């Protein structure tokens, strides 16, 4: 069983929302230090104040990070090692929901996650403090089913599912001792959802907005954060964790649509 106690984490998009809840919940479970990599300095500063108030000073650093720029993502990794010497957990959480700017959405949701995974693959082998490193990719229930009003967003989350599934195989773990886990939150009460309006849809699909979103019950971000802790401490390599309707479901291995040729 993996223990979070005394570990160091780097979390993208952690200045607010679910990302910040992830960081706080890990501190409640003994995390030693964290890097908040976020594009918004004001949110980053506020997050540091909240962490210091609840958990003490010098527990976290903020690194301004645009996850679409590989050099900025790498700078967050480098500054983590400079500050804390170790890195054990990388959570690729940064993302946006806005099909109307789908090129930017793809760059953040997919490219940013790929950059985080590839850098973590290197850093977690060199700088982890224990026997294992952990990569957690944040996908969505939209990566496991259809979501008719935001098909491009759903496609980005399907991409994360495919990335995690292919990186989280036994052959990779045996070589690297890096577990790859995936969290798939359902509709969660954060600004990503509360700010969602029809203008976030492409015109061809906005007519389905009023039908689509109400089908899914909202949940609190604290529930998703607790799902992360369960995944970190007990999740097997390659497992998927669906946190939907305030329930946590472990899927050890997503079924294959096609079987490998024998």
LOSEDREN-894226 format. One line per 8 residues: number of its first residue (from 1); for each residue y, z, x of N, C-alpha, C. Coordinates in steps of 0.05 Angstrom, whole numbers, padded with zeros to 5 digits. Atoms other than C-alpha are relative to their C-alpha. Layout:
BEGIN
NUM = Y,Z,X,Y,Z,X,Y,Z,X | ...
END
This chain:
BEGIN
1 = -00024,00000,00017,00000,00000,00000,00025,00000,00018 | -00025,00002,-00015,00068,-00021,00028,00019,00022,-00008 | -00020,-00020,00006,00120,00033,00033,00028,-00010,00007 | -00027,00009,-00004,00194,00019,00026,00015,00020,00019 | -00013,-00021,-00016,00212,00084,00063,00005,-00010,00028 | -00008,00006,-00027,00250,00072,00128,00001,-00030,00006 | -00001,00029,-00005,00250,-00004,00119,00029,-00010,-00002 | -00026,00014,00001,00309,-00052,00126,-00002,-00025,-00017
9 = 00001,00024,00018,00325,-00105,00073,00025,-00016,00003 | -00023,00018,00003,00370,-00165,00068,-00003,-00013,-00027 | 00000,00010,00028,00388,-00187,-00003,00023,-00019,-00004 | -00022,00018,00006,00428,-00249,-00020,00009,00003,-00029 | -00011,-00002,00027,00473,-00249,-00080,-00001,00029,-00011 | 00004,-00028,00007,00472,-00173,-00080,00026,00015,-00005 | -00026,-00013,00005,00546,-00160,-00092,00003,00012,-00027 | -00001,-00009,00028,00533,-00148,-00166,-00025,-00008,-00014
17 = 00022,00009,00016,00484,-00159,-00222,-00027,00011,00009 | 00027,-00009,-00007,00409,-00154,-00212,-00003,00004,00030 | 00002,-00003,-00029,00417,-00163,-00137,00008,00028,00010 | -00009,-00027,-00008,00456,-00098,-00130,-00020,00021,-00011 | 00020,-00018,00011,00406,-00063,-00175,-00025,00001,00018 | 00023,00001,-00018,00350,-00086,-00128,00006,00018,00024 | -00006,-00015,-00023,00386,-00055,-00069,00000,00030,-00006 | -00001,-00028,00007,00400,00011,-00104,-00028,00012,-00005
25 = 00026,-00011,00006,00329,00018,-00129,-00017,00003,00025 | 00014,-00003,-00026,00302,00006,-00059,00009,00025,00015 | -00011,-00025,-00012,00348,00061,-00033,-00012,00025,-00013 | 00012,-00023,00014,00321,00107,-00086,-00029,00004,00008 | 00028,-00001,-00009,00252,00092,-00057,-00002,00003,00031 | 00001,-00007,-00029,00271,00110,00015,00008,-00022,00019 | -00009,00021,-00019,00300,00045,00043,00020,00012,00020 | -00018,-00011,-00021,00335,00059,00109,00027,-00014,00000
33 = -00025,00015,-00002,00387,00004,00108,-00002,-00027,-00014 | 00000,00026,00014,00408,-00060,00073,00024,-00017,00008 | -00022,00019,-00003,00450,-00122,00084,00004,-00013,-00027 | -00008,00014,00025,00487,-00148,00023,00013,-00026,00009 | -00011,00027,-00007,00497,-00223,00034,00009,-00013,-00025 | -00011,00010,00025,00544,-00249,-00019,00025,-00016,00006 | -00023,00018,-00005,00598,-00301,-00025,00027,00013,-00008 | -00024,-00012,00010,00648,-00254,-00059,00006,00026,00015
41 = -00007,-00024,-00016,00681,-00203,-00011,00008,00024,-00018 | -00008,-00022,00017,00711,-00162,-00068,-00024,00014,-00013 | 00025,-00012,00011,00643,-00152,-00100,-00016,00014,00021 | 00014,-00012,-00023,00613,-00138,-00032,00012,00027,00007 | -00013,-00025,-00006,00664,-00084,-00018,-00005,00021,-00021 | 00005,-00019,00021,00654,-00052,-00086,-00029,00010,00001 | 00028,-00007,-00003,00578,-00053,-00075,-00003,00021,00022 | 00002,-00019,-00022,00586,-00017,-00009,00011,00027,-00008
49 = -00011,-00025,00009,00629,00036,-00041,-00020,00015,-00018 | 00020,-00012,00019,00577,00048,-00096,-00024,00010,00016 | 00023,-00009,-00016,00521,00052,-00045,00007,00025,00016 | -00008,-00023,-00016,00559,00100,00000,00003,00025,-00018 | -00004,-00023,00018,00577,00144,-00059,-00027,00012,-00009 | 00026,-00010,00010,00504,00149,-00083,-00020,00007,00022 | 00022,-00003,-00020,00464,00145,-00018,00010,00009,00027 | -00011,-00008,-00025,00512,00163,00038,00012,-00024,00016
57 = -00013,00021,-00015,00553,00125,00089,-00018,-00014,00020 | 00014,00015,-00021,00530,00073,00140,-00029,-00008,-00008 | 00026,00009,00009,00471,00053,00096,-00002,-00030,-00004 | 00000,00029,00006,00492,-00019,00084,00023,-00013,00013 | -00022,00017,-00010,00534,-00075,00111,00003,-00024,-00020 | -00005,00024,00016,00566,-00134,00075,00005,-00023,00019 | -00005,00024,-00015,00564,-00204,00104,00007,-00022,-00020 | -00008,00022,00017,00603,-00259,00069,-00018,-00024,00005
65 = 00020,00020,-00004,00551,-00312,00058,00000,-00020,-00023 | 00004,00023,00019,00551,-00380,00024,-00028,-00010,00006 | 00028,00006,-00006,00476,-00392,00018,-00005,-00030,00002 | 00004,00028,-00003,00487,-00467,00016,00006,-00009,00029 | -00007,00006,-00028,00510,-00464,00089,-00020,00015,00018 | 00022,-00012,-00015,00451,-00451,00135,00011,00019,00022 | -00011,-00017,-00021,00494,-00423,00191,00010,00027,-00010 | -00009,-00025,00012,00524,-00371,00145,-00024,00018,-00008
73 = 00024,-00016,00007,00455,-00349,00121,-00012,00011,00026 | 00011,-00010,-00025,00431,-00344,00193,00018,00022,00012 | -00019,-00021,-00009,00494,-00303,00210,-00007,00027,-00013 | 00007,-00025,00014,00472,-00252,00157,-00025,00012,00013 | 00024,-00011,-00014,00404,-00246,00191,00008,00012,00027 | -00007,-00010,-00027,00435,-00238,00260,00016,00026,-00002 | -00016,-00025,00003,00485,-00185,00236,-00018,00023,-00009 | 00019,-00021,00009,00428,-00147,00203,-00014,00012,00025
81 = 00014,-00010,-00024,00391,-00142,00270,00020,00015,00018 | -00020,-00013,-00017,00455,-00124,00307,00006,00028,-00011 | -00007,-00026,00012,00469,-00067,00258,-00024,00019,-00002 | 00022,-00017,00007,00399,-00041,00243,-00025,-00004,00018 | 00022,00005,-00019,00353,-00070,00297,-00026,-00011,-00012 | 00025,00009,00013,00298,-00085,00246,00007,-00016,-00025 | -00002,00013,00026,00286,-00128,00185,-00029,-00002,-00011 | 00026,-00001,00011,00227,-00118,00139,-00003,-00014,-00027
89 = 00001,00011,00027,00245,-00145,00070,00023,-00020,-00003 | -00021,00020,00006,00283,-00209,00052,-00003,-00008,-00029 | 00000,00007,00028,00301,-00220,-00021,00020,-00023,-00005 | -00016,00024,00006,00326,-00290,-00038,00008,00000,-00029 | -00009,-00005,00027,00365,-00272,-00100,00023,-00017,-00009 | -00024,00015,00008,00429,-00314,-00099,-00007,-00024,-00017 | 00004,00022,00017,00434,-00363,-00155,00022,-00002,-00021 | -00020,00003,00022,00478,-00392,-00210,-00015,-00015,-00023
97 = 00010,00014,00024,00465,-00418,-00280,00023,-00016,-00011 | -00020,00018,00010,00508,-00478,-00296,-00008,-00029,00005 | 00010,00028,-00002,00477,-00546,-00309,00023,-00020,00002 | -00023,00018,00000,00547,-00576,-00316,00008,-00006,00029 | -00005,00005,-00029,00554,-00570,-00240,-00027,00000,00014 | 00028,-00001,-00008,00482,-00586,-00227,-00005,-00004,00030 | 00004,00003,-00029,00490,-00610,-00155,00004,00026,00015 | -00005,-00026,-00012,00520,-00543,-00135,-00022,00019,-00006
105 = 00021,-00018,00009,00468,-00507,-00175,-00026,-00005,00016 | 00023,00006,-00016,00412,-00543,-00138,00004,00010,00028 | -00005,-00008,-00028,00445,-00529,-00071,-00003,00031,00003 | 00002,-00029,-00002,00450,-00454,-00085,-00028,00010,-00006 | 00026,-00011,00010,00385,-00442,-00123,-00023,-00009,00018 | 00023,00010,-00015,00339,-00486,-00082,00006,00001,00030 | -00005,00001,-00029,00371,-00499,-00014,00004,00029,00011 | -00004,-00028,-00010,00394,-00426,-00008,-00025,00015,00002
113 = 00026,-00014,-00001,00324,-00401,-00023,-00016,-00010,00023 | 00015,00012,-00022,00293,-00449,00027,00011,00010,00027 | -00012,-00011,-00025,00342,-00428,00082,-00009,00029,00004 | 00007,-00028,-00002,00327,-00355,00067,-00030,00003,00008 | 00029,-00001,-00006,00251,-00367,00069,-00005,-00007,00029 | 00006,00010,-00027,00251,-00406,00134,00011,00019,00021 | -00011,-00020,-00019,00296,-00356,00170,-00016,00026,-00001 | 00016,-00024,00002,00256,-00298,00143,-00027,-00003,00014
121 = 00026,00006,-00013,00192,-00331,00168,00001,00006,00030 | -00004,-00005,-00028,00220,-00325,00238,00007,00029,00006 | -00011,-00027,-00005,00258,-00259,00235,-00020,00022,-00007 | 00019,-00021,00008,00204,-00219,00199,-00023,00002,00019 | 00021,-00002,-00020,00153,-00236,00252,00010,00014,00026 | -00011,-00011,-00025,00200,-00214,00308,00011,00028,-00003 | -00016,-00024,00002,00238,-00155,00280,-00010,00020,-00021 | 00009,-00020,00019,00197,-00120,00227,-00009,00026,00014
129 = 00006,-00026,-00013,00184,-00046,00239,-00029,00008,-00005 | 00028,-00007,00005,00113,-00044,00210,-00018,-00024,00004 | 00020,00021,-00004,00052,-00087,00205,00005,-00025,-00017 | -00005,00022,00019,00078,-00130,00148,00030,-00005,-00004 | -00027,00006,00010,00142,-00166,00129,-00004,-00011,-00028 | 00002,00010,00028,00158,-00186,00057,00023,-00018,-00007 | -00020,00018,00012,00195,-00245,00027,-00004,00002,-00030 | 00000,00000,00029,00214,-00238,-00046,00018,-00022,-00010
137 = -00016,00022,00012,00238,-00301,-00082,00004,00006,-00029 | -00007,-00005,00028,00274,-00292,-00148,00001,-00027,-00015 | 00001,00024,00017,00253,-00346,-00196,00010,00007,-00028 | -00008,-00005,00027,00256,-00339,-00272,-00023,-00007,-00018 | 00019,00010,00020,00215,-00346,-00335,00004,-00030,-00005 | -00004,00029,00003,00248,-00415,-00337,-00014,-00016,00021 | 00017,00014,-00020,00206,-00432,-00276,-00029,-00001,-00008 | 00028,-00001,00009,00143,-00419,-00316,-00004,-00013,-00028
145 = 00002,00011,00026,00160,-00450,-00383,00024,-00020,-00004 | -00022,00018,00005,00208,-00499,-00416,00025,00015,-00010 | -00025,-00011,00009,00281,-00483,-00429,00018,-00024,-00006 | -00010,00027,00007,00310,-00542,-00467,00030,-00004,00004 | -00029,00004,-00002,00385,-00528,-00462,00009,-00002,00029 | -00008,00000,-00029,00386,-00520,-00385,-00022,-00011,00017 | 00023,00010,-00014,00334,-00567,-00357,00003,-00001,00031 | -00004,00002,-00029,00365,-00573,-00287,-00004,00028,00012
153 = 00004,-00028,-00010,00368,-00497,-00279,-00030,00006,00000 | 00029,-00005,00001,00296,-00493,-00302,-00015,-00015,00023 | 00013,00014,-00022,00278,-00546,-00251,00004,00014,00027 | -00004,-00015,-00025,00309,-00505,-00195,-00019,00024,00002 | 00018,-00023,00000,00267,-00445,-00215,-00029,-00009,00002 | 00026,00011,-00005,00205,-00488,-00219,-00004,-00006,00029 | 00001,00006,-00028,00221,-00509,-00148,-00006,00026,00016 | 00005,-00025,-00014,00223,-00436,-00126,-00029,00009,-00004
161 = 00028,-00007,00006,00156,-00424,-00160,-00018,-00016,00019 | 00017,00017,-00018,00126,-00483,-00121,00002,00008,00029 | -00005,-00008,-00027,00157,-00460,-00056,-00016,00026,00006 | 00014,-00025,-00004,00130,-00389,-00064,-00030,-00003,-00001 | 00029,00004,00003,00062,-00413,-00086,-00012,-00012,00025 | 00010,00014,-00024,00054,-00457,-00025,00004,00017,00025 | -00003,-00017,-00024,00081,-00406,00025,-00017,00025,-00002 | 00015,-00025,00003,00042,-00348,-00005,-00030,-00004,00000
169 = 00029,00004,-00002,-00027,-00373,00013,-00012,00017,00022 | 00014,-00018,-00019,-00079,-00334,00052,00003,-00010,00029 | -00001,00011,-00027,-00076,-00382,00112,00026,00008,00013 | -00026,-00008,-00011,-00002,-00367,00122,00001,00030,00006 | -00001,-00029,-00004,-00010,-00292,00113,-00017,00008,00024 | 00018,-00007,-00022,-00068,-00289,00162,00014,-00004,00027 | -00014,00006,-00026,-00023,-00320,00216,00025,00017,00004 | -00026,-00012,-00002,00042,-00284,00201,00002,00029,-00009
177 = -00001,-00026,00013,00027,-00220,00162,00026,00003,-00015 | -00024,-00001,00018,00085,-00238,00116,-00010,-00005,-00028 | 00007,00004,00028,00073,-00228,00042,00023,-00015,-00014 | -00020,00014,00016,00109,-00276,-00005,-00005,00007,-00029 | 00001,-00009,00028,00123,-00248,-00074,00021,-00014,-00016 | -00019,00013,00017,00159,-00278,-00133,00005,00016,-00025 | -00008,-00013,00024,00198,-00243,-00188,00010,-00021,-00020 | -00009,00019,00021,00208,-00282,-00253,00012,00016,-00023
185 = -00013,-00015,00022,00258,-00244,-00296,00003,-00017,-00025 | -00008,00012,00025,00267,-00259,-00369,00030,00002,-00004 | -00028,-00002,00005,00335,-00260,-00402,00009,00029,00004 | -00008,-00027,-00009,00371,-00201,-00370,00030,00003,-00005 | -00028,-00005,00008,00437,-00169,-00391,00017,00003,00025 | -00018,00001,-00023,00480,-00189,-00332,00021,-00021,-00005 | -00020,00021,00004,00542,-00233,-00324,-00011,-00028,-00001 | 00013,00027,00000,00496,-00293,-00311,-00006,-00008,-00029
193 = 00006,00005,00028,00476,-00287,-00384,00023,00004,-00019 | -00022,-00006,00018,00536,-00255,-00417,00022,-00020,00002 | -00021,00021,-00004,00582,-00309,-00388,-00010,-00027,-00008 | 00012,00026,00006,00535,-00364,-00409,00012,-00012,-00026 | -00012,00014,00023,00570,-00414,-00456,-00011,-00028,00000 | 00010,00028,00002,00555,-00484,-00480,00010,-00018,00022 | -00011,00017,-00022,00599,-00512,-00425,-00017,00001,00025 | 00019,-00001,-00023,00545,-00491,-00376,-00023,-00020,-00004
201 = 00021,00020,00006,00500,-00543,-00409,00011,-00028,00005 | -00008,00028,00000,00502,-00617,-00397,00004,-00009,-00029 | -00005,00008,00028,00531,-00652,-00459,-00024,-00009,-00016 | 00023,00011,00013,00465,-00685,-00474,-00018,00022,-00011 | 00019,-00022,00008,00431,-00616,-00483,00014,00023,-00014 | -00013,-00024,00009,00485,-00568,-00508,-00006,00005,-00030 | 00007,-00004,00028,00464,-00579,-00581,-00023,00020,-00004 | 00024,-00017,00002,00401,-00539,-00566,00006,00029,00009
209 = -00008,-00026,-00011,00439,-00479,-00537,-00005,00023,-00020 | 00002,-00021,00020,00441,-00439,-00602,-00029,00005,-00009 | 00028,-00004,00007,00367,-00449,-00613,-00015,00013,00024 | 00015,-00007,-00024,00345,-00436,-00541,00002,00029,00008 | -00004,-00027,-00011,00375,-00371,-00517,-00009,00023,-00018 | 00008,-00022,00018,00364,-00327,-00579,-00030,00004,-00002 | 00029,-00003,00002,00289,-00340,-00575,-00011,00022,00019 | 00010,-00018,-00020,00285,-00293,-00515,00015,00026,-00001
217 = -00013,-00026,00002,00299,-00218,-00520,00013,00008,00026 | -00014,-00010,-00024,00349,-00187,-00472,-00013,00026,00010 | 00009,-00025,-00013,00329,-00132,-00423,00021,00010,00019 | -00019,-00012,-00019,00366,-00085,-00377,-00008,-00007,00029 | 00006,00007,-00028,00372,-00102,-00303,-00016,00022,00015 | 00015,-00021,-00013,00343,-00034,-00285,-00030,-00004,-00003 | 00028,00006,00004,00276,-00057,-00313,-00010,-00020,00021 | 00007,00020,-00020,00276,-00117,-00267,-00002,00012,00028
225 = 00000,-00014,-00026,00293,-00073,-00208,-00025,00017,00004 | 00025,-00016,-00002,00234,-00028,-00223,-00024,-00019,00003 | 00020,00020,-00005,00191,-00091,-00226,-00002,-00008,00029 | 00000,00006,-00028,00213,-00107,-00156,-00014,00021,00016 | 00013,-00022,-00015,00191,-00038,-00131,-00030,-00002,-00003 | 00029,00002,00005,00123,-00047,-00164,-00012,-00024,00016 | 00010,00023,-00015,00116,-00116,-00132,-00001,00006,00030 | -00001,-00006,-00028,00137,-00092,-00063,-00022,00018,00009
233 = 00019,-00020,-00008,00091,-00033,-00062,-00029,-00007,-00005 | 00028,00005,00008,00029,-00061,-00096,-00007,-00029,-00001 | 00005,00028,00004,00036,-00136,-00100,-00015,-00013,00023 | 00015,00015,-00020,-00014,-00180,-00064,00015,-00025,00008 | -00013,00025,-00009,00008,-00240,-00023,-00004,-00022,-00020 | 00001,00023,00019,00025,-00299,-00068,00001,00008,-00029 | -00001,-00009,00028,00031,-00256,-00131,00027,-00006,-00013 | -00023,00005,00016,00080,-00270,-00186,00003,00024,-00020
241 = -00006,-00024,00017,00114,-00214,-00226,00020,-00009,-00022 | -00017,00008,00023,00141,-00232,-00295,00011,00026,-00012 | -00013,-00023,00013,00191,-00181,-00321,00016,-00011,-00024 | -00010,00012,00024,00205,-00202,-00392,-00003,00019,-00024 | 00001,-00018,00023,00222,-00164,-00456,-00006,00029,00008 | 00002,-00027,-00011,00225,-00100,-00414,-00029,00007,00007 | 00027,-00005,-00008,00152,-00108,-00394,-00005,-00014,00027 | 00007,00011,-00026,00124,-00120,-00324,-00028,-00010,00000
249 = 00026,00012,-00001,00066,-00167,-00316,-00006,-00012,00027 | 00009,00010,-00026,00029,-00181,-00251,-00019,-00023,-00004 | 00018,00023,-00001,-00001,-00250,-00242,-00008,-00004,00029 | 00007,00001,-00028,-00040,-00246,-00177,00001,-00028,00012 | -00002,00028,-00009,-00046,-00322,-00172,00004,-00017,-00024 | -00005,00019,00021,-00016,-00375,-00216,-00023,-00020,00000 | 00022,00020,00001,-00071,-00422,-00240,00008,-00027,00010 | -00005,00027,-00010,-00076,-00490,-00207,-00004,-00020,-00023
257 = 00003,00021,00020,-00065,-00550,-00252,-00022,-00019,00009 | 00021,00017,-00011,-00108,-00592,-00206,-00016,00016,00020 | 00017,-00013,-00021,-00166,-00568,-00164,00000,-00017,00025 | 00001,00014,-00025,-00168,-00586,-00091,-00026,-00016,00001 | 00025,00015,-00003,-00218,-00641,-00075,-00020,00015,00018 | 00020,-00014,-00015,-00283,-00614,-00048,-00014,-00018,00020
END
